[in-house]
């Protein structure tokens, strides 16, 4: 939920919206899996830095 707080005046409503957004963000972070962003290719660990893994990857030696 991405509610706009710009025109909200009731502090309780603002607090509720912020709390809800924080809770949603923490729920998403709870399922974080770092292996989704790392790929092993021929003895090298490739860190995926953007959505397009082929065009935007940084090779790191597996021994590092």
N, C-alpha and C positions, 0 to 999 in steps of 0.2 A: 504494500500500500504506500503510495507516494502522495500524501495529502499536502496541499499547500497551506502553510501557516500564515501567509502574508496578511490575510484579512481577518484572521481569528483574533478575538479580543478576550475571550473567557480563558483565564489561566488554567482552569481545570481541564478544559477541552484541549488546550495546547499540550498540557502535560500528558493527557491520555494518548493523543496522537504521537507524541514523541516516544512515549513508553512502548506503544504498539510497534512503531518503526524500529526501535532498538531491539525489541524482542524478535522481530522478523529477521533482522540482520544477524543476531546471535544464533538463531536457528539455522540460518544459511551457513554461517561459519562453523557450526557444530558438525556439519557434514563435509567439511573441507578435507580433501585428500590430495596431499602434495604430489603423489605419483601421477595425478592427472596432468601435471605440467612438466614431467620429465619423461624422456624416451631414450632407451638404450639402442644405439645403432653402431654395429661393428666396433666393439670395445671402447666406445665413447659414450658419455652421457650427454644428451642433448637437452638443454633447458628450453622449453617452449616459452617465448616471450610475448607472443601475440596469438590470435586465433589461427592464423595461417602458419602451421608448423613448418612447412617446407621452405617458405620464403623468409620467415622471421625466427630463426633458431640460432642459438649460440652453442657451439661445441665446446665441451669441457673434457679434459682427459679423465679417464676413469680412475687413475691413480691419484688425482688431486684430492 
